[in-house]
Amino acid sequence: MNFFRKHPDFDEHDTLSVVNACKEKNPKAQRTLIKLYYGYVKSLAIRYSADDQDADEIANDTFLKAFLKLDRFDPSQSFKTWIRTIAVNTAIDYYRKHLNDPVHQQVENLIMPDVKEDIVSRLSAEEILRLVRKLSPVYRMVFTLYVIEGYSHKEIAGKLGIKEGTSKSNLQDARRRLQAMILKTNPNLYLAYELKSLRPNEN
């Protein structure tokens, strides 16, 4: 048995080359793949987490799963799209794993305005993300999957093990909670735009 088998060379600027070397258990290629995509995966994980510690755990688990499933990667497809799917599913797994944690049971103690004004679209992406991360996990998960990832309520219900109507209700509550937070921090924007314009054809 050759314990000193030479690992295959790879082009660090070519994702497919790096992936192929990772399949051969090349540690340098594995580090390179993480370096190439960690920022992207972390940005996805942040959307589903309340803090950076949770985001780091989701990102790390994503790469662990990706390395274990590399043989399933179709080289004719985009690696970025492939690992995005793994990241989203990992975030969902993390959510379900911690479903019974006290923080998942919390309900924001906010006044819930019943209006049809879209104030979210007036904020920057960073401001929206900061507020979304303050939502309870159940609302943050549904809001992110629907508004940002583009999943239907039927798909979300299947992924989270809830009823389709529950997904719709949670999305509505999440939007109202965002409105309440924005009203508190940016009252001048409160009557600006319609919130439903984020996804106008909801039903």
Residue, then its C-alpha position, 0 to 999 in steps of 0.5 A: m500500500n502506498f501511503f505517500r500517493k501523490h495527490p493530483d494537481f488542479d487549477e485553483h481558478d477552475t472550480l471543476s478542476v478543484v472539485n475533481a481534486c477534492k474527489e481524490k481527497n486532496p486536502k489542498a483542493q478542499r481548502t481551496l474550494i472552501k476559500l472560493y465559496y465560503g463567503y458565498v455560503k456564509s452570506l446564505a447562512i446569515r439569512y437564516s440565522a439570528d447571529d454569526q455563530d449560527a451562520d458559521e455552524i450552518a456554513n461549516d455543515t454545508f461544506l461537510k455535506a458538500f464534500l460527502k456528496l461530491d460524487r453526486f455533483d453533475p459537472s454539467q451544472s453550476f457548482k454555485t447552484w449546487i452548493r446553494t441548494i445544500a446550504v438552504n437545506t442545511a439551514i432548514d435542517y438546523y432550524r428543525k434540529h433547534l425547533n424546540d429551543p426556547v428561542h424558537q418559541q418566542v413571539e416578538n412583543l410588538i404592536m402589529p400594524d394592519v396596513k398595506e404599505d411597502i416600507v421594506s423596499r425603501l431600505s437597503a439590503e443590509e438594513i432588511l437583513r438586519l431586521v429579518r435576523k431579529l424575527s423569530p426563527v419560524y418567521r425568518m425561515v418562511f420569509t426567507l424561503y418565500v421572499i428571497e429564495g422564491y419557494s412557493h408556500k406548497e414547497i415551504a410546507g413540504k420542507l418544514g413539515i407544516k401546512e400550506g396555510t400555516s406558511k402563508s399565515n407565518l409570512q403575513d405575520a413576518r411582514r407585519r412584524l417587519q413593518a412594526m420594527i421599521l415603524k419603530t426605527n424608521p417612522n418616516l418610511y412607514l407610509a411610503y410603499e406597499l409591502k406586498s410588492l415584494r411578491p405581488n402574486e402570493n396566492 
